[in-house]
Amino acid sequence: MEPDIGREALRLLARREHSGQELGHKLHARGYAEADIAQLIEDLAERGLVNDQRIVETYVTERIRKGFGPLRIRHELHRRSLADDLIDGYLESAAQD
């Protein structure tokens, strides 16, 4: 694995949280190899630096607090390449609260 890929991933994550797939797209666009990207994302997930569930939970809570509805939140999370089952689960639990 290229040493620069880790620094680039951490630089991206320092700005804001990214889903694993979103981070992968950005690293791929910067010319890194798919195998290196997959290994890095797996390593970052094991270390808790990439956590799609945490992203969805935080994002849904923040957007609801700002008055956004479930359709808009769902659309925004889809654009961030997050899984439907995660999105639906948190939107349902937030609606009950």
NULUM-729888 format. One record per residue: residue number from 1; residue in three letters; chain; x, y, z of N, C-alpha, C in turn. Coordinates in steps of 0.1 Angstrom, whole numbers, plus 5000, padded with zeros to 4 digits. Layout:
# residues N
<atom><num>NUM</num><residu>ala</residu><chaine>A</chaine><n_x>X</n_x><n_y>Y</n_y><n_z>Z</n_z><ca_x>X</ca_x><ca_y>Y</ca_y><ca_z>Z</ca_z><c_x>X</c_x><c_y>Y</c_y><c_z>Z</c_z></atom>
...
This chain:
# residues 97
<atom><num>1</num><residu>met</residu><chaine>A</chaine><n_x>5009</n_x><n_y>4988</n_y><n_z>5000</n_z><ca_x>5000</ca_x><ca_y>5000</ca_y><ca_z>5000</ca_z><c_x>5009</c_x><c_y>5012</c_y><c_z>5000</c_z></atom>
<atom><num>2</num><residu>glu</residu><chaine>A</chaine><n_x>5005</n_x><n_y>5022</n_y><n_z>4992</n_z><ca_x>5013</ca_x><ca_y>5034</ca_y><ca_z>4991</ca_z><c_x>5012</c_x><c_y>5042</c_y><c_z>5004</c_z></atom>
<atom><num>3</num><residu>pro</residu><chaine>A</chaine><n_x>5023</n_x><n_y>5048</n_y><n_z>5009</n_z><ca_x>5022</ca_x><ca_y>5055</ca_y><ca_z>5022</ca_z><c_x>5014</c_x><c_y>5068</c_y><c_z>5021</c_z></atom>
<atom><num>4</num><residu>asp</residu><chaine>A</chaine><n_x>5014</n_x><n_y>5074</n_y><n_z>5009</n_z><ca_x>5007</ca_x><ca_y>5087</ca_y><ca_z>5007</ca_z><c_x>4992</c_x><c_y>5085</c_y><c_z>5008</c_z></atom>
<atom><num>5</num><residu>ile</residu><chaine>A</chaine><n_x>4987</n_x><n_y>5073</n_y><n_z>5005</n_z><ca_x>4972</ca_x><ca_y>5071</ca_y><ca_z>5006</ca_z><c_x>4967</c_x><c_y>5073</c_y><c_z>5020</c_z></atom>
<atom><num>6</num><residu>gly</residu><chaine>A</chaine><n_x>4974</n_x><n_y>5068</n_y><n_z>5030</n_z><ca_x>4970</ca_x><ca_y>5070</ca_y><ca_z>5044</ca_z><c_x>4969</c_x><c_y>5084</c_y><c_z>5048</c_z></atom>
<atom><num>7</num><residu>arg</residu><chaine>A</chaine><n_x>4979</n_x><n_y>5092</n_y><n_z>5044</n_z><ca_x>4980</ca_x><ca_y>5106</ca_y><ca_z>5047</ca_z><c_x>4968</c_x><c_y>5114</c_y><c_z>5040</c_z></atom>
<atom><num>8</num><residu>glu</residu><chaine>A</chaine><n_x>4966</n_x><n_y>5110</n_y><n_z>5028</n_z><ca_x>4955</ca_x><ca_y>5116</ca_y><ca_z>5020</ca_z><c_x>4941</c_x><c_y>5113</c_y><c_z>5026</c_z></atom>
<atom><num>9</num><residu>ala</residu><chaine>A</chaine><n_x>4939</n_x><n_y>5101</n_y><n_z>5030</n_z><ca_x>4927</ca_x><ca_y>5097</ca_y><ca_z>5037</ca_z><c_x>4925</c_x><c_y>5104</c_y><c_z>5050</c_z></atom>
<atom><num>10</num><residu>leu</residu><chaine>A</chaine><n_x>4935</n_x><n_y>5105</n_y><n_z>5058</n_z><ca_x>4934</ca_x><ca_y>5112</ca_y><ca_z>5071</ca_z><c_x>4931</c_x><c_y>5127</c_y><c_z>5069</c_z></atom>
<atom><num>11</num><residu>arg</residu><chaine>A</chaine><n_x>4937</n_x><n_y>5133</n_y><n_z>5058</n_z><ca_x>4935</ca_x><ca_y>5147</ca_y><ca_z>5055</ca_z><c_x>4920</c_x><c_y>5149</c_y><c_z>5052</c_z></atom>
<atom><num>12</num><residu>leu</residu><chaine>A</chaine><n_x>4914</n_x><n_y>5140</n_y><n_z>5044</n_z><ca_x>4900</ca_x><ca_y>5141</ca_y><ca_z>5040</ca_z><c_x>4891</c_x><c_y>5139</c_y><c_z>5053</c_z></atom>
<atom><num>13</num><residu>leu</residu><chaine>A</chaine><n_x>4895</n_x><n_y>5130</n_y><n_z>5061</n_z><ca_x>4887</ca_x><ca_y>5127</ca_y><ca_z>5073</ca_z><c_x>4888</c_x><c_y>5138</c_y><c_z>5083</c_z></atom>
<atom><num>14</num><residu>ala</residu><chaine>A</chaine><n_x>4899</n_x><n_y>5146</n_y><n_z>5083</n_z><ca_x>4901</ca_x><ca_y>5157</ca_y><ca_z>5093</ca_z><c_x>4891</c_x><c_y>5168</c_y><c_z>5090</c_z></atom>
<atom><num>15</num><residu>arg</residu><chaine>A</chaine><n_x>4888</n_x><n_y>5169</n_y><n_z>5077</n_z><ca_x>4878</ca_x><ca_y>5180</ca_y><ca_z>5073</ca_z><c_x>4864</c_x><c_y>5177</c_y><c_z>5077</c_z></atom>
<atom><num>16</num><residu>arg</residu><chaine>A</chaine><n_x>4860</n_x><n_y>5164</n_y><n_z>5075</n_z><ca_x>4847</ca_x><ca_y>5160</ca_y><ca_z>5079</ca_z><c_x>4846</c_x><c_y>5145</c_y><c_z>5078</c_z></atom>
<atom><num>17</num><residu>glu</residu><chaine>A</chaine><n_x>4836</n_x><n_y>5138</n_y><n_z>5084</n_z><ca_x>4835</ca_x><ca_y>5124</ca_y><ca_z>5083</ca_z><c_x>4831</c_x><c_y>5120</c_y><c_z>5069</c_z></atom>
<atom><num>18</num><residu>his</residu><chaine>A</chaine><n_x>4836</n_x><n_y>5109</n_y><n_z>5064</n_z><ca_x>4832</ca_x><ca_y>5104</ca_y><ca_z>5051</ca_z><c_x>4827</c_x><c_y>5089</c_y><c_z>5053</c_z></atom>
<atom><num>19</num><residu>ser</residu><chaine>A</chaine><n_x>4818</n_x><n_y>5085</n_y><n_z>5045</n_z><ca_x>4814</ca_x><ca_y>5071</ca_y><ca_z>5045</ca_z><c_x>4826</c_x><c_y>5063</c_y><c_z>5038</c_z></atom>
<atom><num>20</num><residu>gly</residu><chaine>A</chaine><n_x>4827</n_x><n_y>5050</n_y><n_z>5041</n_z><ca_x>4837</ca_x><ca_y>5042</ca_y><ca_z>5034</ca_z><c_x>4837</c_x><c_y>5044</c_y><c_z>5019</c_z></atom>
<atom><num>21</num><residu>gln</residu><chaine>A</chaine><n_x>4825</n_x><n_y>5043</n_y><n_z>5013</n_z><ca_x>4824</ca_x><ca_y>5044</ca_y><ca_z>4999</ca_z><c_x>4827</c_x><c_y>5058</c_y><c_z>4994</c_z></atom>
<atom><num>22</num><residu>glu</residu><chaine>A</chaine><n_x>4823</n_x><n_y>5068</n_y><n_z>5001</n_z><ca_x>4826</ca_x><ca_y>5081</ca_y><ca_z>4997</ca_z><c_x>4841</c_x><c_y>5084</c_y><c_z>4997</c_z></atom>
<atom><num>23</num><residu>leu</residu><chaine>A</chaine><n_x>4848</n_x><n_y>5079</n_y><n_z>5008</n_z><ca_x>4862</ca_x><ca_y>5081</ca_y><ca_z>5009</ca_z><c_x>4869</c_x><c_y>5073</c_y><c_z>4997</c_z></atom>
<atom><num>24</num><residu>gly</residu><chaine>A</chaine><n_x>4864</n_x><n_y>5061</n_y><n_z>4994</n_z><ca_x>4869</ca_x><ca_y>5053</ca_y><ca_z>4983</ca_z><c_x>4868</c_x><c_y>5061</c_y><c_z>4970</c_z></atom>
<atom><num>25</num><residu>his</residu><chaine>A</chaine><n_x>4857</n_x><n_y>5067</n_y><n_z>4967</n_z><ca_x>4855</ca_x><ca_y>5074</ca_y><ca_z>4955</ca_z><c_x>4865</c_x><c_y>5086</c_y><c_z>4954</c_z></atom>
<atom><num>26</num><residu>lys</residu><chaine>A</chaine><n_x>4867</n_x><n_y>5093</n_y><n_z>4965</n_z><ca_x>4876</ca_x><ca_y>5104</ca_y><ca_z>4965</ca_z><c_x>4891</c_x><c_y>5100</c_y><c_z>4963</c_z></atom>
<atom><num>27</num><residu>leu</residu><chaine>A</chaine><n_x>4894</n_x><n_y>5089</n_y><n_z>4969</n_z><ca_x>4908</ca_x><ca_y>5084</ca_y><ca_z>4968</ca_z><c_x>4910</c_x><c_y>5078</c_y><c_z>4954</c_z></atom>
<atom><num>28</num><residu>his</residu><chaine>A</chaine><n_x>4900</n_x><n_y>5072</n_y><n_z>4948</n_z><ca_x>4901</ca_x><ca_y>5067</ca_y><ca_z>4934</ca_z><c_x>4903</c_x><c_y>5078</c_y><c_z>4924</c_z></atom>
<atom><num>29</num><residu>ala</residu><chaine>A</chaine><n_x>4896</n_x><n_y>5089</n_y><n_z>4927</n_z><ca_x>4897</ca_x><ca_y>5101</ca_y><ca_z>4918</ca_z><c_x>4911</c_x><c_y>5107</c_y><c_z>4919</c_z></atom>
<atom><num>30</num><residu>arg</residu><chaine>A</chaine><n_x>4918</n_x><n_y>5105</n_y><n_z>4930</n_z><ca_x>4931</ca_x><ca_y>5110</ca_y><ca_z>4931</ca_z><c_x>4942</c_x><c_y>5100</c_y><c_z>4926</c_z></atom>
<atom><num>31</num><residu>gly</residu><chaine>A</chaine><n_x>4937</n_x><n_y>5089</n_y><n_z>4920</n_z><ca_x>4946</ca_x><ca_y>5080</ca_y><ca_z>4913</ca_z><c_x>4952</c_x><c_y>5068</c_y><c_z>4921</c_z></atom>
<atom><num>32</num><residu>tyr</residu><chaine>A</chaine><n_x>4946</n_x><n_y>5066</n_y><n_z>4933</n_z><ca_x>4951</ca_x><ca_y>5055</ca_y><ca_z>4941</ca_z><c_x>4945</c_x><c_y>5041</c_y><c_z>4936</c_z></atom>
<atom><num>33</num><residu>ala</residu><chaine>A</chaine><n_x>4952</n_x><n_y>5030</n_y><n_z>4938</n_z><ca_x>4948</ca_x><ca_y>5017</ca_y><ca_z>4933</ca_z><c_x>4936</c_x><c_y>5012</c_y><c_z>4942</c_z></atom>
<atom><num>34</num><residu>glu</residu><chaine>A</chaine><n_x>4927</n_x><n_y>5005</n_y><n_z>4935</n_z><ca_x>4915</ca_x><ca_y>5000</ca_y><ca_z>4942</ca_z><c_x>4919</c_x><c_y>4991</c_y><c_z>4953</c_z></atom>
<atom><num>35</num><residu>ala</residu><chaine>A</chaine><n_x>4929</n_x><n_y>4982</n_y><n_z>4951</n_z><ca_x>4933</ca_x><ca_y>4973</ca_y><ca_z>4962</ca_z><c_x>4938</c_x><c_y>4980</c_y><c_z>4974</c_z></atom>
<atom><num>36</num><residu>asp</residu><chaine>A</chaine><n_x>4946</n_x><n_y>4991</n_y><n_z>4972</n_z><ca_x>4951</ca_x><ca_y>4999</ca_y><ca_z>4983</ca_z><c_x>4940</c_x><c_y>5006</c_y><c_z>4990</c_z></atom>
<atom><num>37</num><residu>ile</residu><chaine>A</chaine><n_x>4930</n_x><n_y>5011</n_y><n_z>4982</n_z><ca_x>4919</ca_x><ca_y>5018</ca_y><ca_z>4988</ca_z><c_x>4910</c_x><c_y>5009</c_y><c_z>4997</c_z></atom>
<atom><num>38</num><residu>ala</residu><chaine>A</chaine><n_x>4907</n_x><n_y>4997</n_y><n_z>4992</n_z><ca_x>4899</ca_x><ca_y>4987</ca_y><ca_z>4999</ca_z><c_x>4906</c_x><c_y>4984</c_y><c_z>5013</c_z></atom>
<atom><num>39</num><residu>gln</residu><chaine>A</chaine><n_x>4919</n_x><n_y>4981</n_y><n_z>5012</n_z><ca_x>4927</ca_x><ca_y>4977</ca_y><ca_z>5024</ca_z><c_x>4927</c_x><c_y>4989</c_y><c_z>5034</c_z></atom>
<atom><num>40</num><residu>leu</residu><chaine>A</chaine><n_x>4929</n_x><n_y>5001</n_y><n_z>5029</n_z><ca_x>4930</ca_x><ca_y>5012</ca_y><ca_z>5038</ca_z><c_x>4916</c_x><c_y>5015</c_y><c_z>5045</c_z></atom>
<atom><num>41</num><residu>ile</residu><chaine>A</chaine><n_x>4905</n_x><n_y>5014</n_y><n_z>5037</n_z><ca_x>4892</ca_x><ca_y>5016</ca_y><ca_z>5043</ca_z><c_x>4889</c_x><c_y>5006</c_y><c_z>5054</c_z></atom>
<atom><num>42</num><residu>glu</residu><chaine>A</chaine><n_x>4893</n_x><n_y>4994</n_y><n_z>5051</n_z><ca_x>4891</ca_x><ca_y>4983</ca_y><ca_z>5061</ca_z><c_x>4899</c_x><c_y>4986</c_y><c_z>5074</c_z></atom>
<atom><num>43</num><residu>asp</residu><chaine>A</chaine><n_x>4911</n_x><n_y>4990</n_y><n_z>5072</n_z><ca_x>4919</ca_x><ca_y>4994</ca_y><ca_z>5084</ca_z><c_x>4913</c_x><c_y>5006</c_y><c_z>5091</c_z></atom>
<atom><num>44</num><residu>leu</residu><chaine>A</chaine><n_x>4909</n_x><n_y>5016</n_y><n_z>5084</n_z><ca_x>4903</ca_x><ca_y>5027</ca_y><ca_z>5091</ca_z><c_x>4890</c_x><c_y>5024</c_y><c_z>5098</c_z></atom>
<atom><num>45</num><residu>ala</residu><chaine>A</chaine><n_x>4882</n_x><n_y>5015</n_y><n_z>5092</n_z><ca_x>4870</ca_x><ca_y>5010</ca_y><ca_z>5099</ca_z><c_x>4873</c_x><c_y>5003</c_y><c_z>5112</c_z></atom>
<atom><num>46</num><residu>glu</residu><chaine>A</chaine><n_x>4883</n_x><n_y>4994</n_y><n_z>5111</n_z><ca_x>4887</ca_x><ca_y>4986</ca_y><ca_z>5123</ca_z><c_x>4892</c_x><c_y>4996</c_y><c_z>5134</c_z></atom>
<atom><num>47</num><residu>arg</residu><chaine>A</chaine><n_x>4898</n_x><n_y>5007</n_y><n_z>5131</n_z><ca_x>4903</ca_x><ca_y>5017</ca_y><ca_z>5140</ca_z><c_x>4892</c_x><c_y>5026</c_y><c_z>5144</c_z></atom>
<atom><num>48</num><residu>gly</residu><chaine>A</chaine><n_x>4880</n_x><n_y>5026</n_y><n_z>5138</n_z><ca_x>4869</ca_x><ca_y>5034</ca_y><ca_z>5142</ca_z><c_x>4870</c_x><c_y>5048</c_y><c_z>5136</c_z></atom>
<atom><num>49</num><residu>leu</residu><chaine>A</chaine><n_x>4878</n_x><n_y>5050</n_y><n_z>5126</n_z><ca_x>4879</ca_x><ca_y>5063</ca_y><ca_z>5119</ca_z><c_x>4870</c_x><c_y>5064</c_y><c_z>5108</c_z></atom>
<atom><num>50</num><residu>val</residu><chaine>A</chaine><n_x>4865</n_x><n_y>5053</n_y><n_z>5103</n_z><ca_x>4854</ca_x><ca_y>5053</ca_y><ca_z>5093</ca_z><c_x>4843</c_x><c_y>5045</c_y><c_z>5098</c_z></atom>
<atom><num>51</num><residu>asn</residu><chaine>A</chaine><n_x>4831</n_x><n_y>5051</n_y><n_z>5100</n_z><ca_x>4820</ca_x><ca_y>5044</ca_y><ca_z>5107</ca_z><c_x>4807</c_x><c_y>5050</c_y><c_z>5101</c_z></atom>
<atom><num>52</num><residu>asp</residu><chaine>A</chaine><n_x>4801</n_x><n_y>5042</n_y><n_z>5091</n_z><ca_x>4789</ca_x><ca_y>5047</ca_y><ca_z>5084</ca_z><c_x>4778</c_x><c_y>5049</c_y><c_z>5094</c_z></atom>
<atom><num>53</num><residu>gln</residu><chaine>A</chaine><n_x>4776</n_x><n_y>5040</n_y><n_z>5103</n_z><ca_x>4765</ca_x><ca_y>5041</ca_y><ca_z>5113</ca_z><c_x>4766</c_x><c_y>5054</c_y><c_z>5121</c_z></atom>
<atom><num>54</num><residu>arg</residu><chaine>A</chaine><n_x>4778</n_x><n_y>5057</n_y><n_z>5125</n_z><ca_x>4780</ca_x><ca_y>5070</ca_y><ca_z>5133</ca_z><c_x>4776</c_x><c_y>5082</c_y><c_z>5124</c_z></atom>
<atom><num>55</num><residu>ile</residu><chaine>A</chaine><n_x>4780</n_x><n_y>5081</n_y><n_z>5112</n_z><ca_x>4778</ca_x><ca_y>5093</ca_y><ca_z>5103</ca_z><c_x>4763</c_x><c_y>5095</c_y><c_z>5101</c_z></atom>
<atom><num>56</num><residu>val</residu><chaine>A</chaine><n_x>4755</n_x><n_y>5084</n_y><n_z>5099</n_z><ca_x>4741</ca_x><ca_y>5085</ca_y><ca_z>5097</ca_z><c_x>4734</c_x><c_y>5090</c_y><c_z>5110</c_z></atom>
<atom><num>57</num><residu>glu</residu><chaine>A</chaine><n_x>4738</n_x><n_y>5084</n_y><n_z>5121</n_z><ca_x>4732</ca_x><ca_y>5088</ca_y><ca_z>5133</ca_z><c_x>4734</c_x><c_y>5103</c_y><c_z>5136</c_z></atom>
<atom><num>58</num><residu>thr</residu><chaine>A</chaine><n_x>4746</n_x><n_y>5108</n_y><n_z>5135</n_z><ca_x>4749</ca_x><ca_y>5122</ca_y><ca_z>5137</ca_z><c_x>4742</c_x><c_y>5131</c_y><c_z>5127</c_z></atom>
<atom><num>59</num><residu>tyr</residu><chaine>A</chaine><n_x>4743</n_x><n_y>5127</n_y><n_z>5114</n_z><ca_x>4737</ca_x><ca_y>5135</ca_y><ca_z>5104</ca_z><c_x>4722</c_x><c_y>5137</c_y><c_z>5105</c_z></atom>
<atom><num>60</num><residu>val</residu><chaine>A</chaine><n_x>4715</n_x><n_y>5126</n_y><n_z>5108</n_z><ca_x>4701</ca_x><ca_y>5126</ca_y><ca_z>5109</ca_z><c_x>4697</c_x><c_y>5135</c_y><c_z>5121</c_z></atom>
<atom><num>61</num><residu>thr</residu><chaine>A</chaine><n_x>4704</n_x><n_y>5133</n_y><n_z>5132</n_z><ca_x>4701</ca_x><ca_y>5142</ca_y><ca_z>5144</ca_z><c_x>4703</c_x><c_y>5156</c_y><c_z>5141</c_z></atom>
<atom><num>62</num><residu>glu</residu><chaine>A</chaine><n_x>4714</n_x><n_y>5160</n_y><n_z>5135</n_z><ca_x>4717</ca_x><ca_y>5174</ca_y><ca_z>5132</ca_z><c_x>4706</c_x><c_y>5180</c_y><c_z>5122</c_z></atom>
<atom><num>63</num><residu>arg</residu><chaine>A</chaine><n_x>4703</n_x><n_y>5173</n_y><n_z>5112</n_z><ca_x>4694</ca_x><ca_y>5178</ca_y><ca_z>5102</ca_z><c_x>4680</c_x><c_y>5179</c_y><c_z>5107</c_z></atom>
<atom><num>64</num><residu>ile</residu><chaine>A</chaine><n_x>4675</n_x><n_y>5170</n_y><n_z>5115</n_z><ca_x>4662</ca_x><ca_y>5171</ca_y><ca_z>5121</ca_z><c_x>4661</c_x><c_y>5183</c_y><c_z>5130</c_z></atom>
<atom><num>65</num><residu>arg</residu><chaine>A</chaine><n_x>4672</n_x><n_y>5185</n_y><n_z>5138</n_z><ca_x>4673</ca_x><ca_y>5196</ca_y><ca_z>5147</ca_z><c_x>4672</c_x><c_y>5209</c_y><c_z>5139</c_z></atom>
<atom><num>66</num><residu>lys</residu><chaine>A</chaine><n_x>4677</n_x><n_y>5210</n_y><n_z>5127</n_z><ca_x>4676</ca_x><ca_y>5222</ca_y><ca_z>5119</ca_z><c_x>4663</c_x><c_y>5223</c_y><c_z>5111</c_z></atom>
<atom><num>67</num><residu>gly</residu><chaine>A</chaine><n_x>4654</n_x><n_y>5213</n_y><n_z>5113</n_z><ca_x>4641</ca_x><ca_y>5214</ca_y><ca_z>5107</ca_z><c_x>4639</c_x><c_y>5207</c_y><c_z>5093</c_z></atom>
<atom><num>68</num><residu>phe</residu><chaine>A</chaine><n_x>4649</n_x><n_y>5199</n_y><n_z>5089</n_z><ca_x>4648</ca_x><ca_y>5193</ca_y><ca_z>5076</ca_z><c_x>4639</c_x><c_y>5180</c_y><c_z>5077</c_z></atom>
<atom><num>69</num><residu>gly</residu><chaine>A</chaine><n_x>4632</n_x><n_y>5177</n_y><n_z>5067</n_z><ca_x>4623</ca_x><ca_y>5166</ca_y><ca_z>5066</ca_z><c_x>4630</c_x><c_y>5153</c_y><c_z>5062</c_z></atom>
<atom><num>70</num><residu>pro</residu><chaine>A</chaine><n_x>4624</n_x><n_y>5142</n_y><n_z>5064</n_z><ca_x>4630</ca_x><ca_y>5129</ca_y><ca_z>5061</ca_z><c_x>4634</c_x><c_y>5127</c_y><c_z>5046</c_z></atom>
<atom><num>71</num><residu>leu</residu><chaine>A</chaine><n_x>4626</n_x><n_y>5132</n_y><n_z>5037</n_z><ca_x>4629</ca_x><ca_y>5130</ca_y><ca_z>5023</ca_z><c_x>4642</c_x><c_y>5137</c_y><c_z>5019</c_z></atom>
<atom><num>72</num><residu>arg</residu><chaine>A</chaine><n_x>4644</n_x><n_y>5149</n_y><n_z>5024</n_z><ca_x>4656</ca_x><ca_y>5157</ca_y><ca_z>5021</ca_z><c_x>4668</c_x><c_y>5150</c_y><c_z>5028</c_z></atom>
<atom><num>73</num><residu>ile</residu><chaine>A</chaine><n_x>4666</n_x><n_y>5146</n_y><n_z>5040</n_z><ca_x>4677</ca_x><ca_y>5139</ca_y><ca_z>5047</ca_z><c_x>4681</c_x><c_y>5127</c_y><c_z>5040</c_z></atom>
<atom><num>74</num><residu>arg</residu><chaine>A</chaine><n_x>4672</n_x><n_y>5119</n_y><n_z>5036</n_z><ca_x>4674</ca_x><ca_y>5106</ca_y><ca_z>5029</ca_z><c_x>4682</c_x><c_y>5109</c_y><c_z>5016</c_z></atom>
<atom><num>75</num><residu>his</residu><chaine>A</chaine><n_x>4678</n_x><n_y>5119</n_y><n_z>5009</n_z><ca_x>4684</ca_x><ca_y>5123</ca_y><ca_z>4996</ca_z><c_x>4699</c_x><c_y>5127</c_y><c_z>4999</c_z></atom>
<atom><num>76</num><residu>glu</residu><chaine>A</chaine><n_x>4701</n_x><n_y>5135</n_y><n_z>5009</n_z><ca_x>4715</ca_x><ca_y>5140</ca_y><ca_z>5012</ca_z><c_x>4724</c_x><c_y>5128</c_y><c_z>5016</c_z></atom>
<atom><num>77</num><residu>leu</residu><chaine>A</chaine><n_x>4718</n_x><n_y>5119</n_y><n_z>5024</n_z><ca_x>4726</ca_x><ca_y>5107</ca_y><ca_z>5028</ca_z><c_x>4729</c_x><c_y>5098</c_y><c_z>5016</c_z></atom>
<atom><num>78</num><residu>his</residu><chaine>A</chaine><n_x>4720</n_x><n_y>5097</n_y><n_z>5007</n_z><ca_x>4722</ca_x><ca_y>5089</ca_y><ca_z>4995</ca_z><c_x>4734</c_x><c_y>5095</c_y><c_z>4987</c_z></atom>
<atom><num>79</num><residu>arg</residu><chaine>A</chaine><n_x>4734</n_x><n_y>5108</n_y><n_z>4986</n_z><ca_x>4745</ca_x><ca_y>5114</ca_y><ca_z>4979</ca_z><c_x>4759</c_x><c_y>5112</c_y><c_z>4986</c_z></atom>
<atom><num>80</num><residu>arg</residu><chaine>A</chaine><n_x>4758</n_x><n_y>5109</n_y><n_z>4998</n_z><ca_x>4771</ca_x><ca_y>5105</ca_y><ca_z>5005</ca_z><c_x>4774</c_x><c_y>5091</c_y><c_z>5005</c_z></atom>
<atom><num>81</num><residu>ser</residu><chaine>A</chaine><n_x>4766</n_x><n_y>5083</n_y><n_z>4997</n_z><ca_x>4769</ca_x><ca_y>5069</ca_y><ca_z>4994</ca_z><c_x>4767</c_x><c_y>5060</c_y><c_z>5007</c_z></atom>
<atom><num>82</num><residu>leu</residu><chaine>A</chaine><n_x>4756</n_x><n_y>5063</n_y><n_z>5014</n_z><ca_x>4753</ca_x><ca_y>5055</ca_y><ca_z>5026</ca_z><c_x>4742</c_x><c_y>5045</c_y><c_z>5023</c_z></atom>
<atom><num>83</num><residu>ala</residu><chaine>A</chaine><n_x>4742</n_x><n_y>5034</n_y><n_z>5030</n_z><ca_x>4733</ca_x><ca_y>5023</ca_y><ca_z>5028</ca_z><c_x>4718</c_x><c_y>5027</c_y><c_z>5032</c_z></atom>
<atom><num>84</num><residu>asp</residu><chaine>A</chaine><n_x>4709</n_x><n_y>5022</n_y><n_z>5024</n_z><ca_x>4695</ca_x><ca_y>5025</ca_y><ca_z>5027</ca_z><c_x>4690</c_x><c_y>5019</c_y><c_z>5040</c_z></atom>
<atom><num>85</num><residu>asp</residu><chaine>A</chaine><n_x>4695</n_x><n_y>5007</n_y><n_z>5044</n_z><ca_x>4691</ca_x><ca_y>5001</ca_y><ca_z>5057</ca_z><c_x>4695</c_x><c_y>5010</c_y><c_z>5069</c_z></atom>
<atom><num>86</num><residu>leu</residu><chaine>A</chaine><n_x>4707</n_x><n_y>5016</n_y><n_z>5068</n_z><ca_x>4712</ca_x><ca_y>5025</ca_y><ca_z>5079</ca_z><c_x>4703</c_x><c_y>5037</c_y><c_z>5079</c_z></atom>
<atom><num>87</num><residu>ile</residu><chaine>A</chaine><n_x>4701</n_x><n_y>5043</n_y><n_z>5068</n_z><ca_x>4693</ca_x><ca_y>5055</ca_y><ca_z>5067</ca_z><c_x>4679</c_x><c_y>5053</c_y><c_z>5072</c_z></atom>
<atom><num>88</num><residu>asp</residu><chaine>A</chaine><n_x>4672</n_x><n_y>5043</n_y><n_z>5067</n_z><ca_x>4659</ca_x><ca_y>5040</ca_y><ca_z>5071</ca_z><c_x>4657</c_x><c_y>5038</c_y><c_z>5086</c_z></atom>
<atom><num>89</num><residu>gly</residu><chaine>A</chaine><n_x>4667</n_x><n_y>5030</n_y><n_z>5091</n_z><ca_x>4667</ca_x><ca_y>5027</ca_y><ca_z>5106</ca_z><c_x>4667</c_x><c_y>5039</c_y><c_z>5114</c_z></atom>
<atom><num>90</num><residu>tyr</residu><chaine>A</chaine><n_x>4676</n_x><n_y>5048</n_y><n_z>5111</n_z><ca_x>4678</ca_x><ca_y>5060</ca_y><ca_z>5119</ca_z><c_x>4667</c_x><c_y>5070</c_y><c_z>5117</c_z></atom>
<atom><num>91</num><residu>leu</residu><chaine>A</chaine><n_x>4662</n_x><n_y>5071</n_y><n_z>5105</n_z><ca_x>4650</ca_x><ca_y>5080</ca_y><ca_z>5102</ca_z><c_x>4638</c_x><c_y>5075</c_y><c_z>5110</c_z></atom>
<atom><num>92</num><residu>glu</residu><chaine>A</chaine><n_x>4636</n_x><n_y>5062</n_y><n_z>5110</n_z><ca_x>4624</ca_x><ca_y>5057</ca_y><ca_z>5117</ca_z><c_x>4625</c_x><c_y>5059</c_y><c_z>5132</c_z></atom>
<atom><num>93</num><residu>ser</residu><chaine>A</chaine><n_x>4637</n_x><n_y>5057</n_y><n_z>5138</n_z><ca_x>4639</ca_x><ca_y>5059</ca_y><ca_z>5152</ca_z><c_x>4638</c_x><c_y>5074</c_y><c_z>5156</c_z></atom>
<atom><num>94</num><residu>ala</residu><chaine>A</chaine><n_x>4643</n_x><n_y>5082</n_y><n_z>5147</n_z><ca_x>4642</ca_x><ca_y>5097</ca_y><ca_z>5149</ca_z><c_x>4628</c_x><c_y>5102</c_y><c_z>5149</c_z></atom>
<atom><num>95</num><residu>ala</residu><chaine>A</chaine><n_x>4620</n_x><n_y>5096</n_y><n_z>5140</n_z><ca_x>4606</ca_x><ca_y>5100</ca_y><ca_z>5138</ca_z><c_x>4598</c_x><c_y>5096</c_y><c_z>5151</c_z></atom>
<atom><num>96</num><residu>gln</residu><chaine>A</chaine><n_x>4602</n_x><n_y>5085</n_y><n_z>5157</n_z><ca_x>4595</ca_x><ca_y>5081</ca_y><ca_z>5169</ca_z><c_x>4598</c_x><c_y>5090</c_y><c_z>5181</c_z></atom>
<atom><num>97</num><residu>asp</residu><chaine>A</chaine><n_x>4610</n_x><n_y>5096</n_y><n_z>5181</n_z><ca_x>4614</ca_x><ca_y>5105</ca_y><ca_z>5192</ca_z><c_x>4608</c_x><c_y>5118</c_y><c_z>5190</c_z></atom>
